[in-house]
Amino acid sequence: MPADRRADLWFAIVLTAVSVVVVVESWRMPRLENLGVHPMSAPGLTPGLIGLVLAGLGLRLLWRSLRARAELPAAPGEAAPDAAWPRALLALTLCMVYALGLLGRLPFLWATGLFVFAFVAAFTFERGRAMRVLGGALLMAVAVALSVSLLFEQLFLVRLP
């Protein structure tokens, strides 16, 4: 098994285990029913849902890493492991700009829309299809910003900054 698949295997095991602990502990949190609190605002709901999603993703990665038995040559145009660092740094930079620069200074809807647009545009940009990619990034930014805002404010009853 190639080294990157072994790393995927170990990360998948750790991610799945931590996610299961998060789901179990969020289930054990008080639901505050005796205080008349709305069930959708129970303190363990959001961490539990995130834990379920992460557990599913961890299981998917585990399955993929177990299926990979032989080292396959890199496909033409596939990024070499060293070429992944600039992309990781770009992702980290965009996340830091969002968390430290946009949130709190702009309304949540606008900050999230700008972040999603920049992230999608940065990682899917192609010179020959620039308008199509930017248009798709704009549609995705609007959809994500609106849906996240509505989900948290209307369903989870959380006031966003």
Protein Blocks (a to p, Z undefined) as FASTA:
>chain_A
ZZklmmmmmmmmmmmmmmmmmmmmmmmpcehlmnopafklgfklmmmmmmmmmmmmmmmm
mmmmmmmmbccdddehiacfklmmmmmmmmmmmmmmmmmmmgopacfklmmmmmmmmmmm
mmmgcfklmmmmmmmmmmmmmmmmmmmmmmmmmmnopacZZ
